[in-house]
């Protein structure tokens, strides 16, 4: 039972870590974009405009990437743990 709690806690921490990095990157880009707009950068091709038609696919793509990343990471982590414990069990025998 305790192992399930630890596994669930590890999953939650992994998701939090991934989202923290993704949100941090998004915030940096958004702040840069907003500062450029506030500074009056209106030259052709240099002003950023947020459009729902481009924002929605980006958010969906990021969500899909995070989902893939979490699933793949869990699979790789399980393989590493199984490999480590199988080696330790063989050493004890």
C-alpha positions as CSV (number, residue, x, y, z in Angstrom):
1,X,0.0,0.0,0.0
2,X,2.8,2.4,0.9
3,X,4.5,1.7,-2.4
4,X,1.4,2.8,-4.3
5,X,1.4,6.0,-2.3
6,X,5.0,6.7,-3.2
7,X,4.3,5.9,-6.9
8,X,1.4,8.3,-6.9
9,X,3.5,10.9,-5.2
10,X,6.3,10.5,-7.7
11,X,3.8,10.8,-10.6
12,X,2.4,14.0,-9.2
13,X,5.8,15.5,-8.6
14,X,6.9,14.6,-12.2
15,X,3.8,16.3,-13.6
16,X,4.4,19.3,-11.4
17,X,8.0,19.5,-12.6
18,X,7.1,19.3,-16.2
19,X,4.4,21.9,-16.0
20,X,6.6,24.2,-13.9
21,X,9.2,24.3,-16.7
22,X,6.6,24.6,-19.4
23,X,4.8,27.4,-17.6
24,X,8.1,29.2,-16.8
25,X,9.0,29.2,-20.5
26,X,5.6,30.4,-21.5
27,X,5.7,33.2,-19.0
28,X,9.1,34.4,-20.2
29,X,7.9,34.4,-23.8
30,X,4.7,36.2,-22.9
31,X,6.4,38.8,-20.8
32,X,8.9,39.5,-23.6
33,X,6.0,39.8,-26.1
34,X,4.0,42.1,-23.8
35,X,7.0,44.4,-23.1
36,X,7.7,44.7,-26.8
37,X,4.1,45.6,-27.4
38,X,4.1,48.2,-24.6
39,X,7.4,49.6,-25.8
40,X,5.7,50.5,-29.1
41,X,7.5,48.1,-31.4
42,X,5.1,48.5,-34.3
43,X,7.5,47.8,-37.2
44,X,6.4,45.4,-39.8
45,X,6.8,41.8,-38.6
46,X,8.2,42.7,-35.1
47,X,5.0,43.2,-33.1
48,X,3.5,40.1,-31.5
49,X,-0.2,39.4,-31.7
50,X,-1.9,36.7,-29.7
51,X,-4.6,35.1,-31.8
52,X,-6.9,32.3,-30.6
53,X,-6.5,30.5,-33.9
54,X,-2.8,30.0,-33.2
55,X,-2.9,29.8,-29.4
56,X,-5.3,26.9,-29.2
57,X,-3.2,24.5,-31.4
58,X,-0.1,25.5,-29.5
59,X,-1.8,24.7,-26.2
60,X,-3.1,21.4,-27.6
61,X,0.3,20.5,-28.9
62,X,2.0,21.3,-25.6
63,X,-0.6,19.1,-23.8
64,X,0.0,16.3,-26.2
65,X,3.8,16.6,-25.7
66,X,3.5,16.6,-21.9
67,X,1.3,13.6,-22.1
68,X,3.8,11.8,-24.3
69,X,6.7,12.9,-22.1
70,X,5.1,11.7,-18.9
71,X,4.1,8.3,-20.4
72,X,7.5,7.7,-21.9
73,X,9.3,8.8,-18.7
74,X,7.2,6.5,-16.6
75,X,8.0,3.6,-18.9
76,X,11.7,4.3,-18.9
77,X,11.7,4.8,-15.2
78,X,10.1,1.4,-14.7
79,X,12.7,-0.3,-16.9
80,X,15.5,1.3,-14.9
81,X,14.0,0.3,-11.6
82,X,13.4,-3.3,-12.8
83,X,17.0,-3.5,-14.1
84,X,18.4,-2.2,-10.8
85,X,16.4,-4.4,-8.6
86,X,17.0,-7.5,-10.7
87,X,20.8,-6.8,-10.4
88,X,20.6,-6.4,-6.6
89,X,18.5,-9.6,-6.3
90,X,21.1,-11.6,-8.3
91,X,23.9,-10.2,-6.2
92,X,22.1,-11.4,-3.0
93,X,21.6,-14.9,-4.3
